[in-house]
Amino acid sequence: MPRLIRLATLALLAAAAGCGERGTPTQPPEGLLAGPGPAPAPGKSTDERATRERLAHRFARAMADAGFRTYVKSVLDRSTVREHKVQFQRFLAGGNRRALREVARLNGEAEAGVETDARQAIPLEVYLPVPAHRARWTGDENLLVATQREDGEAPVAFDVQGSRRILRADAPPDTPVLALVPVETDFDHPSAAPFICCAGGGPTPPAGLYMTA
């Protein structure tokens, strides 16, 4: 059964009507970034977390650039996947590697470093998971990029200057949060992903907004 990862507060689950989306993780398309590495072995969990944090840190710093923020927001807004999710590795590779090139340039790095981490990372998705944040964020620099994997794990977040902070696991901050987290959606067949409702099907989980991964 998928692992449940808490990301927000009591009120948000009520807004989501007690349901969560469950999908089949998808790999990026064949091509340059086609092959995120296999899921890490237990002894590699630290490396996996470090890779994810490096990607989140770079992505956050790139979001200091107004042009890049506008591009990212336009991609998220155009997404037809529930909650306007975007598969991260596909996003980096798409549009003639535009996002990959910009993330590398805006961090003063070679593209190869960003590409290597993207290949080695587990499949990731990026979106604003808190509905109020999605409604409020206009593409400005008041934003955090956060990553999280395990249930109850405090999200690690970076602001657009690259400063690292630890968020609460049980409540979102006032600042909008762009999550970079393990894929929970079938991006090839997003409309086919079934819903699992909390009512009548077993014990009701603790209140909160959950992602399955």
Beta strands, then each sheet from edge to edge (+ up, - down):
strand 1: 4-6
strand 2: 19-21
strand 3: 86-87
strand 4: 124-127
strand 5: 144-147
strand 6: 156-159
strand 7: 164-166
strand 8: 177-182
strand 9: 195-197
strand 10: 210-212
sheet 1: 1+ 10-
sheet 2: 2+ 9-
sheet 3: 3+ 4- 8+ 5+ 6- 7+
end
